[in-house]
Amino acid sequence: MRPFRPPMVAAVAALCLSACGPQDTVEGAASAVEDTRTPEQREAQRTPYELNEAFARAANDFQVPADLLKAIAYAETRFEMISGQQEFEGMPAAHGLMALRGEKLAQGARLAGVTEEAARTKPEENIRAAAALLSSYAAEAGLERSDVGAWAPVVVKLSGITNPDAQAEYVHRDVFGVMRKGMVARTPEGRVAVSLMPSEVSARFDSPRVRAMLAGPDYAAAVWRPSPNYGSRPTGAQGDVQMIVIHTCEGTYSSCWSWLTNSASGVSAHYVVKEDGGEISQLVRESDRGWHVGASYDPSLNGGTMSSLSGVSVNHFSVGIEHGGSASQSSFPSGQIEASAKLSCDISKGQAVPIDSYHIVAHGKLQPASRTDPGPNWPWSSYLSKVKGYCGTPSTTAITVDSDNALNDSAKGYIELTGAWTSASSTAGYFGSDYLFAATEAVSEPATFFFYLPTAGSRTISAWWTAGTNRSTATPFVIYGGSTKLGSVNVNQQTGGGAWNTLGTWSFPAGWNKVQVSRWAPAGYVVVADAIRVQ
């Protein structure tokens, strides 16, 4: 008997074409049919497990719609067996294809007649635990099991999401949304692992409230969902944004922003990026202190950089970006990476954060005792390249110009002195072989660092100095693009010694440009010229 083919089979054929060989295409589909899936849909449809039969058995045994189980698994994990990491206090780690957490995992395992360990680590047992739990919720609610749309409140209960807007988005856009589109996942060998036929199904659940969605106050492409969980940054250098911290939510986008805007959670991040990159939420203003890293800064974990911030809470000087997904997933969708890279570029430009692996950093790198996110498969090299690309910064090695020309490549940079500058090495924390200092007075006798750029573009300038009580609190750094003055920055050299200190980001022309350390500052102090870095 020929299988029933719904009217939307052409869409399924299109879904299959890019992953199927000619002999595997859906019956009646021509090889020339356009693949209408998004890149994120194509990427997500990979799993080492052949799951159709497992979903069918669980659905039959517990009287739960198989398509609903498949859609939940896709929304939660993209059919990956996640291994359970904790990102937020109060939110237990999620496990398996169905992202079961805490007591729900234990209860589902009991109802399914499997061990908690099996439900945590084995695909079919994990599916069965979720199906058994959904079935028990359905029985409590007395719903009509044949009406798939009526299962929506049960799906919400399983998710644990409490925010009404987030509940509605999760149900309508994520779970029932994938059932309307359909999905075909394949194993690495090309066999069908999961097939979900498109269906005209509607969730029986209140729709998202129709209201104007305000743009993020710092990033216009974001939706503003303000969290009450934030504080004020400290004044001075400790409160200047100098770092972007990359996180994974260990859950879905909807559950993530919902939890981070809940006052009871006691946690927050500045931004959350949806799995497909189609939406970003801003929860905290960049000028405010988010609560996203539970550790003080240890320079030894980050290449010894920013040593002046040792022992300072990372939250004081960082912006946190959460991403829907898990640290244990095997890859991240290109749409999410692209959206996140654009966001990081915007933060970097607005806050003068250097684009490198010391200033755009993994949460797990800064808090290794209890966190691993975003995990080993976050594409760091390509991610930083994309951030630089969106910011117009070539992915090249930074140019460092030292106060000692013997250490410089003269084709890339050198230093010139006018007036009375003295070489010294008596204060620890200098860059290279020594540093230069000069007394402050109202004269134009700077130390000038020259650097050569083969192409025009935006560059971030950082400076290194040795700190001391006799240093000027208003040392002028003057930045030139060619012979045109682009700006000046006055810095307090009594602090921030022995580290790179970001001065700002400017657009420079191709050719020779320069940064001058001026002596024109209040008398009675010295200014230090040690090294600059161009990124």
Secondary structure, DSSP 4 states (H G I P E B T S, - for coil): -PPP--TTHHHHHHHHHTTS-GGGSPTT--TTS---S-HHHHHH-B-SS--HHHHHHHHHHHT--HHHHHHHHHHHHTT--B-----STTSPPEEBTTTEEHHHHHHHHHHHT--HHHHHH-HHHHHHHHHHHHHHHHHHHT--TT-GGGGHHHHHHHHT---HHHHHHIIIIIIHHHHHH-EEEE-TTS-EEEEE--------SPPPP----PBPSS-TTSEE---S-EEEPPSSGGGS--EEEE---SB-HHHHHHHHT-TTT----SEEE-TTSS-EEE-S-TTEEE----SB--GGGGTTTTGGGTTSBGGGGEEEEEESB-TT-S---HHHHHHHHHHHHHHHHHHT---STTTEEEHHHHSTTT--TT-TTS-HHHHHHHHHHHTT--S-PPEEEESSGGGS-TTTEEEEE-S--EEE--SS--STT-EEEEE--S----EEEEEEESS-EEEEEEEE----TTB-TTEEEEEEETTEEEEEEEE-TTSSTTSEEEEEEEEE-SEEEEEEE---S-SS-EEEE-EEEE-
